[in-house]
Amino acid sequence: MIVDEKMTSHQNGFIDLWLPRDQKFKTKIDYNGKTVESEISTFENDATCNTTMQLM
């Protein structure tokens, strides 16, 4: 577990989350009964900004 805490998003809905390099992470975000899960990886050619996770 890297982060297990409440976080507040910016006005635009984004959050800042720094993760260790060269790893894969299972990510889950919950808010007001809505959830999104995704895998994020931090290898050299991976994107540094994830904009595809949407609460449903």
C-alpha distance matrix in Angstrom:
0.0 3.8 5.9 7.0 10.6 14.0 15.3 18.9 20.1 23.2 26.5 26.2 22.9 20.8 17.7 16.9 13.4 13.3 11.1 11.8 14.9 15.7 12.6 11.9 9.2 9.6 10.0 11.4 13.6 15.9 19.0 22.2 21.8 21.0 18.0 17.1 14.8 14.9 13.8 13.6 14.6 15.5 18.4 21.7 23.5 20.7 21.3 19.9 20.5 19.4 22.1 22.0 19.4 21.6 21.1 23.4
3.8 0.0 3.8 6.9 9.7 12.9 13.3 16.8 17.8 20.6 24.1 23.8 20.8 18.3 15.0 13.7 10.1 9.7 7.8 9.0 12.4 14.1 11.5 11.5 8.9 10.3 10.0 11.8 13.4 16.0 18.8 22.3 22.4 21.4 18.4 17.3 15.2 14.9 13.6 12.5 13.3 13.4 16.6 19.6 21.4 18.8 19.1 17.2 17.9 17.4 20.2 20.7 18.4 20.8 20.7 23.5
5.9 3.8 0.0 3.8 6.0 9.1 9.7 13.3 14.7 17.7 21.2 21.2 18.2 16.0 12.6 11.9 8.9 9.8 9.3 11.6 15.1 17.0 14.6 14.0 10.8 11.3 9.7 10.5 11.0 13.3 15.7 19.1 19.6 18.8 16.3 15.7 14.4 14.8 14.5 13.6 15.1 15.4 18.9 21.7 23.2 20.2 19.8 17.6 17.6 16.9 19.2 19.8 17.1 19.0 18.5 21.4
7.0 6.9 3.8 0.0 3.8 7.1 9.2 13.0 15.0 18.4 21.5 21.9 18.6 17.2 14.0 14.1 11.8 13.3 13.0 15.3 18.7 20.4 17.6 16.5 13.0 12.4 10.6 10.0 10.1 11.4 13.7 16.7 17.1 17.0 14.9 15.1 14.3 15.6 16.0 15.8 17.9 18.7 22.3 25.2 26.5 23.3 22.7 20.7 20.1 18.9 20.7 21.0 17.8 19.0 17.8 20.4
10.6 9.7 6.0 3.8 0.0 3.8 6.3 10.0 12.7 16.0 19.1 20.0 16.8 15.8 12.7 13.2 11.7 13.9 14.5 17.3 20.7 22.9 20.4 19.4 15.9 15.3 12.8 11.7 10.5 11.1 12.4 15.2 16.4 16.6 15.2 15.9 15.9 17.5 18.4 17.9 20.1 20.7 24.4 27.0 28.1 24.9 23.8 21.4 20.4 19.5 20.8 21.5 18.3 19.0 17.5 20.3
14.0 12.9 9.1 7.1 3.8 0.0 3.8 6.9 9.9 13.4 16.0 17.3 14.2 13.9 11.2 12.6 12.2 15.1 16.4 19.6 22.8 25.0 22.7 21.4 17.9 16.9 13.8 12.1 9.8 9.7 9.9 12.5 14.4 14.6 14.0 15.1 16.0 17.9 19.4 19.0 21.6 22.2 26.0 28.4 29.1 25.7 24.2 21.7 20.1 19.0 19.7 20.5 17.2 17.3 15.6 18.5
15.3 13.3 9.7 9.2 6.3 3.8 0.0 3.8 6.5 9.8 12.8 14.0 11.2 10.5 7.7 9.2 9.7 12.9 14.9 18.4 21.4 23.8 21.9 20.8 17.6 17.1 13.7 12.6 9.9 10.6 10.4 13.4 15.7 15.2 14.5 14.9 16.0 17.4 18.8 17.8 20.3 20.6 24.4 26.4 27.0 23.7 21.7 19.0 17.2 16.6 17.1 18.5 15.7 15.9 14.9 18.2
18.9 16.8 13.3 13.0 10.0 6.9 3.8 0.0 3.8 6.7 9.3 11.1 8.8 8.9 7.1 9.4 11.2 14.6 17.2 20.9 23.5 26.1 24.4 23.3 20.2 19.7 16.1 14.8 11.6 11.9 10.6 13.2 16.1 15.4 15.4 15.9 17.7 19.0 20.7 19.6 22.2 22.4 26.1 27.8 28.0 24.7 22.2 19.5 17.2 16.7 16.6 18.3 15.8 15.5 14.6 18.0
20.1 17.8 14.7 15.0 12.7 9.9 6.5 3.8 0.0 3.8 6.5 7.5 5.2 5.4 4.8 8.0 10.5 14.1 16.8 20.6 22.7 25.2 23.8 22.5 19.7 19.3 15.6 14.6 11.5 12.3 11.1 13.7 16.5 15.1 14.9 14.8 16.7 17.6 19.4 18.1 20.8 21.0 24.6 26.0 25.8 22.5 19.7 17.1 14.4 13.9 13.4 15.4 13.4 13.1 13.0 16.6
23.2 20.6 17.7 18.4 16.0 13.4 9.8 6.7 3.8 0.0 3.8 5.4 5.3 5.4 6.2 8.6 12.0 15.2 18.4 22.1 23.9 26.5 25.6 24.6 22.2 22.1 18.5 17.9 14.9 15.9 14.4 16.7 19.6 18.0 18.1 17.6 19.6 20.0 21.7 20.0 22.4 22.2 25.6 26.4 26.0 23.0 19.9 17.1 14.4 14.6 13.7 16.4 15.1 14.9 15.3 18.9
26.5 24.1 21.2 21.5 19.1 16.0 12.8 9.3 6.5 3.8 0.0 3.8 5.5 7.5 9.5 12.2 15.6 18.9 21.9 25.6 27.3 29.7 28.8 27.5 25.2 24.8 21.1 20.2 16.9 17.3 15.2 16.9 19.9 18.4 19.1 18.9 21.4 22.0 24.1 22.6 25.2 25.2 28.5 29.2 28.4 25.4 22.1 19.7 16.5 16.5 14.7 17.2 16.2 15.2 15.6 18.8
26.2 23.8 21.2 21.9 20.0 17.3 14.0 11.1 7.5 5.4 3.8 0.0 3.8 5.7 8.9 11.7 14.9 18.1 20.9 24.6 25.8 27.9 27.0 25.6 23.5 23.1 19.7 19.0 16.0 17.0 15.3 17.3 19.8 17.6 18.0 17.1 19.5 19.8 21.8 20.4 22.9 23.2 26.2 26.9 25.7 22.7 19.2 17.2 13.8 13.5 11.3 13.9 13.5 12.7 13.9 17.0
22.9 20.8 18.2 18.6 16.8 14.2 11.2 8.8 5.2 5.3 5.5 3.8 0.0 3.8 6.7 10.3 12.8 16.4 18.8 22.6 24.0 26.0 24.7 23.0 20.6 19.8 16.2 15.3 12.2 13.2 11.7 14.1 16.5 14.2 14.3 13.6 16.0 16.6 18.9 17.8 20.7 21.3 24.6 25.8 24.8 21.5 18.2 16.4 12.9 11.9 10.0 12.0 10.7 9.9 10.6 14.1
20.8 18.3 16.0 17.2 15.8 13.9 10.5 8.9 5.4 5.4 7.5 5.7 3.8 0.0 3.8 6.8 9.5 12.8 15.4 19.1 20.4 22.5 21.5 20.1 18.0 17.9 14.5 14.4 11.9 13.9 13.4 16.4 18.4 16.0 15.2 13.8 15.3 15.2 16.8 15.2 17.7 17.9 21.2 22.2 21.5 18.2 15.1 12.8 9.6 9.2 8.4 11.1 10.1 10.7 12.1 15.8
17.7 15.0 12.6 14.0 12.7 11.2 7.7 7.1 4.8 6.2 9.5 8.9 6.7 3.8 0.0 3.8 6.3 9.8 12.5 16.3 18.2 20.6 19.5 18.4 16.1 16.3 12.9 13.1 10.9 13.2 13.2 16.6 18.5 16.5 15.3 14.0 15.0 14.9 16.0 14.1 16.4 16.4 19.9 21.2 21.1 17.9 15.2 12.5 10.1 10.1 10.5 13.0 11.4 12.6 13.4 17.2
16.9 13.7 11.9 14.1 13.2 12.6 9.2 9.4 8.0 8.6 12.2 11.7 10.3 6.8 3.8 0.0 3.8 6.6 9.9 13.5 15.4 18.2 17.6 17.3 15.4 16.4 13.6 14.7 13.2 15.9 16.4 19.9 21.8 19.8 18.1 16.5 16.8 16.1 16.3 13.7 15.2 14.4 17.8 18.9 19.3 16.4 14.1 10.7 9.5 10.6 12.1 14.8 13.7 15.6 16.7 20.5
13.4 10.1 8.9 11.8 11.7 12.2 9.7 11.2 10.5 12.0 15.6 14.9 12.8 9.5 6.3 3.8 0.0 3.8 6.4 10.2 12.4 15.2 14.2 14.0 12.0 13.4 11.1 12.7 12.2 15.3 16.7 20.4 21.7 19.7 17.5 15.7 15.1 14.2 13.8 11.2 12.5 11.7 15.3 17.0 17.8 14.9 13.3 10.2 9.8 10.5 12.9 15.0 13.6 16.0 17.0 20.7
13.3 9.7 9.8 13.3 13.9 15.1 12.9 14.6 14.1 15.2 18.9 18.1 16.4 12.8 9.8 6.6 3.8 0.0 3.8 7.0 9.3 12.5 12.1 12.9 11.8 14.1 12.7 15.1 15.3 18.6 20.2 24.0 25.1 23.1 20.6 18.5 17.3 15.8 14.6 11.4 11.5 9.8 13.1 14.5 16.1 13.7 12.8 9.6 10.6 12.1 15.1 17.2 16.3 19.1 20.4 23.9
11.1 7.8 9.3 13.0 14.5 16.4 14.9 17.2 16.8 18.4 21.9 20.9 18.8 15.4 12.5 9.9 6.4 3.8 0.0 3.8 6.5 9.3 8.5 9.6 8.8 11.7 11.2 14.2 15.4 18.9 21.2 24.9 25.5 23.5 20.5 18.2 16.3 14.4 12.5 9.4 8.9 7.3 10.7 12.8 14.7 12.4 12.5 10.1 11.8 12.6 16.1 17.5 16.5 19.7 21.0 24.2
11.8 9.0 11.6 15.3 17.3 19.6 18.4 20.9 20.6 22.1 25.6 24.6 22.6 19.1 16.3 13.5 10.2 7.0 3.8 0.0 3.8 6.8 6.8 9.3 9.7 13.2 13.7 17.0 18.6 22.1 24.6 28.4 28.8 26.8 23.6 21.2 18.9 16.7 14.1 11.1 9.4 7.1 9.4 11.6 14.3 12.7 13.8 12.0 14.4 15.5 19.1 20.4 19.7 23.0 24.3 27.4
14.9 12.4 15.1 18.7 20.7 22.8 21.4 23.5 22.7 23.9 27.3 25.8 24.0 20.4 18.2 15.4 12.4 9.3 6.5 3.8 0.0 3.8 5.7 8.8 10.6 14.4 15.3 18.9 20.7 24.4 26.9 30.7 30.9 28.6 25.3 22.5 20.0 17.2 14.2 11.0 8.2 5.0 6.1 8.0 11.0 10.1 12.0 10.8 14.0 15.3 19.1 20.3 20.2 23.8 25.7 28.6
15.7 14.1 17.0 20.4 22.9 25.0 23.8 26.1 25.2 26.5 29.7 27.9 26.0 22.5 20.6 18.2 15.2 12.5 9.3 6.8 3.8 0.0 3.8 7.2 10.1 13.8 15.6 19.3 21.7 25.4 28.2 32.0 31.7 29.3 25.8 22.8 19.8 16.8 13.3 10.6 7.1 5.0 4.3 7.1 10.0 9.5 12.3 12.3 15.4 16.2 19.9 20.5 20.7 24.4 26.3 28.9
12.6 11.5 14.6 17.6 20.4 22.7 21.9 24.4 23.8 25.6 28.8 27.0 24.7 21.5 19.5 17.6 14.2 12.1 8.5 6.8 5.7 3.8 0.0 3.8 6.6 10.3 12.4 16.2 18.8 22.5 25.5 29.2 28.7 26.4 22.8 19.9 16.8 14.0 10.4 8.4 5.6 5.5 6.5 10.1 12.1 10.6 13.0 13.0 15.4 15.4 19.0 19.1 18.7 22.3 23.9 26.2
11.9 11.5 14.0 16.5 19.4 21.4 20.8 23.3 22.5 24.6 27.5 25.6 23.0 20.1 18.4 17.3 14.0 12.9 9.6 9.3 8.8 7.2 3.8 0.0 3.8 7.0 9.5 13.2 16.2 19.8 23.0 26.6 25.7 23.3 19.6 16.7 13.3 10.4 6.8 5.7 4.2 6.5 8.2 12.0 13.0 10.6 12.6 13.1 14.7 13.7 17.0 16.5 15.9 19.4 20.8 23.0
9.2 8.9 10.8 13.0 15.9 17.9 17.6 20.2 19.7 22.2 25.2 23.5 20.6 18.0 16.1 15.4 12.0 11.8 8.8 9.7 10.6 10.1 6.6 3.8 0.0 3.8 6.0 9.7 12.7 16.2 19.5 23.0 22.2 20.0 16.4 13.7 10.5 8.3 5.5 5.1 6.1 8.5 11.2 14.8 15.6 12.6 13.7 13.6 14.3 12.8 15.9 15.3 13.8 17.1 18.0 20.2
9.6 10.3 11.3 12.4 15.3 16.9 17.1 19.7 19.3 22.1 24.8 23.1 19.8 17.9 16.3 16.4 13.4 14.1 11.7 13.2 14.4 13.8 10.3 7.0 3.8 0.0 3.8 6.8 10.3 13.5 17.0 20.3 19.1 17.0 13.2 10.8 7.3 6.0 4.6 6.5 8.8 11.8 14.5 18.1 18.4 15.1 15.6 15.7 15.7 13.4 15.7 14.4 12.3 15.1 15.5 17.3
10.0 10.0 9.7 10.6 12.8 13.8 13.7 16.1 15.6 18.5 21.1 19.7 16.2 14.5 12.9 13.6 11.1 12.7 11.2 13.7 15.3 15.6 12.4 9.5 6.0 3.8 0.0 3.8 6.8 10.3 13.6 17.1 16.3 14.0 10.5 8.1 5.5 5.2 5.8 6.8 10.1 12.6 15.8 19.1 19.2 15.6 15.2 14.7 13.9 11.4 13.4 12.4 9.7 12.2 12.4 14.7
11.4 11.8 10.5 10.0 11.7 12.1 12.6 14.8 14.6 17.9 20.2 19.0 15.3 14.4 13.1 14.7 12.7 15.1 14.2 17.0 18.9 19.3 16.2 13.2 9.7 6.8 3.8 0.0 3.8 6.7 10.3 13.5 12.6 10.6 7.0 5.7 4.3 6.6 8.8 10.3 13.8 16.3 19.6 22.7 22.6 18.9 18.1 17.5 16.0 13.2 14.3 13.0 9.5 10.8 10.0 12.0
13.6 13.4 11.0 10.1 10.5 9.8 9.9 11.6 11.5 14.9 16.9 16.0 12.2 11.9 10.9 13.2 12.2 15.3 15.4 18.6 20.7 21.7 18.8 16.2 12.7 10.3 6.8 3.8 0.0 3.8 6.8 10.4 10.3 8.2 5.6 5.4 6.5 9.0 11.6 12.5 16.1 18.2 21.7 24.4 24.2 20.4 19.0 17.9 15.8 13.1 13.4 12.6 8.9 9.2 7.7 10.4
15.9 16.0 13.3 11.4 11.1 9.7 10.6 11.9 12.3 15.9 17.3 17.0 13.2 13.9 13.2 15.9 15.3 18.6 18.9 22.1 24.4 25.4 22.5 19.8 16.2 13.5 10.3 6.7 3.8 0.0 3.8 6.9 6.7 5.6 4.4 6.7 8.9 12.1 15.0 16.3 19.9 22.0 25.5 28.3 28.0 24.2 22.6 21.5 19.2 16.5 16.1 15.2 11.4 10.4 7.6 9.5
19.0 18.8 15.7 13.7 12.4 9.9 10.4 10.6 11.1 14.4 15.2 15.3 11.7 13.4 13.2 16.4 16.7 20.2 21.2 24.6 26.9 28.2 25.5 23.0 19.5 17.0 13.6 10.3 6.8 3.8 0.0 3.8 5.5 5.2 6.5 9.1 12.0 15.1 18.2 19.1 22.7 24.5 28.1 30.6 30.2 26.4 24.4 23.0 20.3 17.8 16.8 16.3 12.7 10.8 7.6 9.6
22.2 22.3 19.1 16.7 15.2 12.5 13.4 13.2 13.7 16.7 16.9 17.3 14.1 16.4 16.6 19.9 20.4 24.0 24.9 28.4 30.7 32.0 29.2 26.6 23.0 20.3 17.1 13.5 10.4 6.9 3.8 0.0 3.8 5.5 8.4 11.7 14.9 18.2 21.5 22.7 26.3 28.3 31.8 34.3 33.7 29.9 27.9 26.6 23.8 21.2 19.8 19.0 15.6 13.1 9.5 10.2
21.8 22.4 19.6 17.1 16.4 14.4 15.7 16.1 16.5 19.6 19.9 19.8 16.5 18.4 18.5 21.8 21.7 25.1 25.5 28.8 30.9 31.7 28.7 25.7 22.2 19.1 16.3 12.6 10.3 6.7 5.5 3.8 0.0 3.8 6.7 10.4 13.4 17.0 20.4 22.1 25.8 28.3 31.6 34.4 33.7 29.9 28.1 27.3 24.6 21.6 20.4 18.9 15.4 13.0 9.2 8.8
21.0 21.4 18.8 17.0 16.6 14.6 15.2 15.4 15.1 18.0 18.4 17.6 14.2 16.0 16.5 19.8 19.7 23.1 23.5 26.8 28.6 29.3 26.4 23.3 20.0 17.0 14.0 10.6 8.2 5.6 5.2 5.5 3.8 0.0 3.8 7.1 10.5 13.9 17.5 19.2 23.0 25.5 28.8 31.4 30.5 26.7 24.8 24.3 21.5 18.3 16.9 15.2 11.8 9.3 5.5 5.3
18.0 18.4 16.3 14.9 15.2 14.0 14.5 15.4 14.9 18.1 19.1 18.0 14.3 15.2 15.3 18.1 17.5 20.6 20.5 23.6 25.3 25.8 22.8 19.6 16.4 13.2 10.5 7.0 5.6 4.4 6.5 8.4 6.7 3.8 0.0 3.8 6.8 10.3 13.8 15.8 19.5 22.2 25.4 28.2 27.4 23.6 22.1 21.7 19.2 15.9 15.2 13.3 9.6 8.2 5.3 5.9
17.1 17.3 15.7 15.1 15.9 15.1 14.9 15.9 14.8 17.6 18.9 17.1 13.6 13.8 14.0 16.5 15.7 18.5 18.2 21.2 22.5 22.8 19.9 16.7 13.7 10.8 8.1 5.7 5.4 6.7 9.1 11.7 10.4 7.1 3.8 0.0 3.8 6.8 10.5 12.4 16.2 19.0 22.0 24.8 23.8 20.0 18.6 18.6 16.2 12.7 12.2 10.0 6.4 6.2 5.1 6.6
14.8 15.2 14.4 14.3 15.9 16.0 16.0 17.7 16.7 19.6 21.4 19.5 16.0 15.3 15.0 16.8 15.1 17.3 16.3 18.9 20.0 19.8 16.8 13.3 10.5 7.3 5.5 4.3 6.5 8.9 12.0 14.9 13.4 10.5 6.8 3.8 0.0 3.8 7.2 9.7 13.4 16.5 19.3 22.4 21.6 17.9 17.2 17.4 15.7 12.3 12.9 10.6 7.5 8.9 8.8 10.1
14.9 14.9 14.8 15.6 17.5 17.9 17.4 19.0 17.6 20.0 22.0 19.8 16.6 15.2 14.9 16.1 14.2 15.8 14.4 16.7 17.2 16.8 14.0 10.4 8.3 6.0 5.2 6.6 9.0 12.1 15.1 18.2 17.0 13.9 10.3 6.8 3.8 0.0 3.8 6.4 10.0 13.3 15.9 18.9 18.0 14.3 13.9 14.6 13.3 10.0 11.3 9.1 7.1 9.9 11.1 12.7
13.8 13.6 14.5 16.0 18.4 19.4 18.8 20.7 19.4 21.7 24.1 21.8 18.9 16.8 16.0 16.3 13.8 14.6 12.5 14.1 14.2 13.3 10.4 6.8 5.5 4.6 5.8 8.8 11.6 15.0 18.2 21.5 20.4 17.5 13.8 10.5 7.2 3.8 0.0 3.8 6.7 10.3 12.6 15.8 15.3 11.8 12.3 13.2 13.0 10.3 12.7 11.0 9.9 13.2 14.7 16.4
13.6 12.5 13.6 15.8 17.9 19.0 17.8 19.6 18.1 20.0 22.6 20.4 17.8 15.2 14.1 13.7 11.2 11.4 9.4 11.1 11.0 10.6 8.4 5.7 5.1 6.5 6.8 10.3 12.5 16.3 19.1 22.7 22.1 19.2 15.8 12.4 9.7 6.4 3.8 0.0 3.8 6.9 9.6 12.7 12.4 8.8 9.2 9.7 10.0 8.2 11.4 10.9 10.4 14.0 16.0 18.3
14.6 13.3 15.1 17.9 20.1 21.6 20.3 22.2 20.8 22.4 25.2 22.9 20.7 17.7 16.4 15.2 12.5 11.5 8.9 9.4 8.2 7.1 5.6 4.2 6.1 8.8 10.1 13.8 16.1 19.9 22.7 26.3 25.8 23.0 19.5 16.2 13.4 10.0 6.7 3.8 0.0 3.8 6.0 9.3 9.6 6.7 8.4 9.2 10.9 10.3 13.8 13.7 13.8 17.6 19.7 22.1
15.5 13.4 15.4 18.7 20.7 22.2 20.6 22.4 21.0 22.2 25.2 23.2 21.3 17.9 16.4 14.4 11.7 9.8 7.3 7.1 5.0 5.0 5.5 6.5 8.5 11.8 12.6 16.3 18.2 22.0 24.5 28.3 28.3 25.5 22.2 19.0 16.5 13.3 10.3 6.9 3.8 0.0 3.8 6.7 8.1 5.9 7.8 7.7 10.5 11.2 15.0 15.8 16.1 19.9 22.1 24.8
18.4 16.6 18.9 22.3 24.4 26.0 24.4 26.1 24.6 25.6 28.5 26.2 24.6 21.2 19.9 17.8 15.3 13.1 10.7 9.4 6.1 4.3 6.5 8.2 11.2 14.5 15.8 19.6 21.7 25.5 28.1 31.8 31.6 28.8 25.4 22.0 19.3 15.9 12.6 9.6 6.0 3.8 0.0 3.8 5.8 5.4 8.7 9.7 12.8 13.7 17.4 18.0 18.9 22.7 25.1 27.6
21.7 19.6 21.7 25.2 27.0 28.4 26.4 27.8 26.0 26.4 29.2 26.9 25.8 22.2 21.2 18.9 17.0 14.5 12.8 11.6 8.0 7.1 10.1 12.0 14.8 18.1 19.1 22.7 24.4 28.3 30.6 34.3 34.4 31.4 28.2 24.8 22.4 18.9 15.8 12.7 9.3 6.7 3.8 0.0 3.8 5.8 8.7 9.7 13.2 14.9 18.4 19.5 20.9 24.7 27.4 30.0
23.5 21.4 23.2 26.5 28.1 29.1 27.0 28.0 25.8 26.0 28.4 25.7 24.8 21.5 21.1 19.3 17.8 16.1 14.7 14.3 11.0 10.0 12.1 13.0 15.6 18.4 19.2 22.6 24.2 28.0 30.2 33.7 33.7 30.5 27.4 23.8 21.6 18.0 15.3 12.4 9.6 8.1 5.8 3.8 0.0 3.8 6.6 8.9 12.0 13.4 16.5 17.4 19.4 23.1 26.1 28.5
20.7 18.8 20.2 23.3 24.9 25.7 23.7 24.7 22.5 23.0 25.4 22.7 21.5 18.2 17.9 16.4 14.9 13.7 12.4 12.7 10.1 9.5 10.6 10.6 12.6 15.1 15.6 18.9 20.4 24.2 26.4 29.9 29.9 26.7 23.6 20.0 17.9 14.3 11.8 8.8 6.7 5.9 5.4 5.8 3.8 0.0 3.8 6.4 9.0 9.9 13.1 13.9 15.7 19.4 22.3 24.8
21.3 19.1 19.8 22.7 23.8 24.2 21.7 22.2 19.7 19.9 22.1 19.2 18.2 15.1 15.2 14.1 13.3 12.8 12.5 13.8 12.0 12.3 13.0 12.6 13.7 15.6 15.2 18.1 19.0 22.6 24.4 27.9 28.1 24.8 22.1 18.6 17.2 13.9 12.3 9.2 8.4 7.8 8.7 8.7 6.6 3.8 0.0 3.8 5.6 6.9 9.9 11.5 13.5 17.0 20.2 22.8
19.9 17.2 17.6 20.7 21.4 21.7 19.0 19.5 17.1 17.1 19.7 17.2 16.4 12.8 12.5 10.7 10.2 9.6 10.1 12.0 10.8 12.3 13.0 13.1 13.6 15.7 14.7 17.5 17.9 21.5 23.0 26.6 27.3 24.3 21.7 18.6 17.4 14.6 13.2 9.7 9.2 7.7 9.7 9.7 8.9 6.4 3.8 0.0 3.8 6.7 9.9 12.3 13.7 17.0 19.8 23.0
20.5 17.9 17.6 20.1 20.4 20.1 17.2 17.2 14.4 14.4 16.5 13.8 12.9 9.6 10.1 9.5 9.8 10.6 11.8 14.4 14.0 15.4 15.4 14.7 14.3 15.7 13.9 16.0 15.8 19.2 20.3 23.8 24.6 21.5 19.2 16.2 15.7 13.3 13.0 10.0 10.9 10.5 12.8 13.2 12.0 9.0 5.6 3.8 0.0 3.8 6.4 9.3 10.7 13.8 16.7 19.9
19.4 17.4 16.9 18.9 19.5 19.0 16.6 16.7 13.9 14.6 16.5 13.5 11.9 9.2 10.1 10.6 10.5 12.1 12.6 15.5 15.3 16.2 15.4 13.7 12.8 13.4 11.4 13.2 13.1 16.5 17.8 21.2 21.6 18.3 15.9 12.7 12.3 10.0 10.3 8.2 10.3 11.2 13.7 14.9 13.4 9.9 6.9 6.7 3.8 0.0 3.8 5.8 7.1 10.4 13.5 16.4
22.1 20.2 19.2 20.7 20.8 19.7 17.1 16.6 13.4 13.7 14.7 11.3 10.0 8.4 10.5 12.1 12.9 15.1 16.1 19.1 19.1 19.9 19.0 17.0 15.9 15.7 13.4 14.3 13.4 16.1 16.8 19.8 20.4 16.9 15.2 12.2 12.9 11.3 12.7 11.4 13.8 15.0 17.4 18.4 16.5 13.1 9.9 9.9 6.4 3.8 0.0 3.8 5.9 8.1 11.6 14.4
22.0 20.7 19.8 21.0 21.5 20.5 18.5 18.3 15.4 16.4 17.2 13.9 12.0 11.1 13.0 14.8 15.0 17.2 17.5 20.4 20.3 20.5 19.1 16.5 15.3 14.4 12.4 13.0 12.6 15.2 16.3 19.0 18.9 15.2 13.3 10.0 10.6 9.1 11.0 10.9 13.7 15.8 18.0 19.5 17.4 13.9 11.5 12.3 9.3 5.8 3.8 0.0 3.8 6.3 9.9 12.0
19.4 18.4 17.1 17.8 18.3 17.2 15.7 15.8 13.4 15.1 16.2 13.5 10.7 10.1 11.4 13.7 13.6 16.3 16.5 19.7 20.2 20.7 18.7 15.9 13.8 12.3 9.7 9.5 8.9 11.4 12.7 15.6 15.4 11.8 9.6 6.4 7.5 7.1 9.9 10.4 13.8 16.1 18.9 20.9 19.4 15.7 13.5 13.7 10.7 7.1 5.9 3.8 0.0 3.8 6.8 9.4
21.6 20.8 19.0 19.0 19.0 17.3 15.9 15.5 13.1 14.9 15.2 12.7 9.9 10.7 12.6 15.6 16.0 19.1 19.7 23.0 23.8 24.4 22.3 19.4 17.1 15.1 12.2 10.8 9.2 10.4 10.8 13.1 13.0 9.3 8.2 6.2 8.9 9.9 13.2 14.0 17.6 19.9 22.7 24.7 23.1 19.4 17.0 17.0 13.8 10.4 8.1 6.3 3.8 0.0 3.8 6.3
21.1 20.7 18.5 17.8 17.5 15.6 14.9 14.6 13.0 15.3 15.6 13.9 10.6 12.1 13.4 16.7 17.0 20.4 21.0 24.3 25.7 26.3 23.9 20.8 18.0 15.5 12.4 10.0 7.7 7.6 7.6 9.5 9.2 5.5 5.3 5.1 8.8 11.1 14.7 16.0 19.7 22.1 25.1 27.4 26.1 22.3 20.2 19.8 16.7 13.5 11.6 9.9 6.8 3.8 0.0 3.8
23.4 23.5 21.4 20.4 20.3 18.5 18.2 18.0 16.6 18.9 18.8 17.0 14.1 15.8 17.2 20.5 20.7 23.9 24.2 27.4 28.6 28.9 26.2 23.0 20.2 17.3 14.7 12.0 10.4 9.5 9.6 10.2 8.8 5.3 5.9 6.6 10.1 12.7 16.4 18.3 22.1 24.8 27.6 30.0 28.5 24.8 22.8 23.0 19.9 16.4 14.4 12.0 9.4 6.3 3.8 0.0
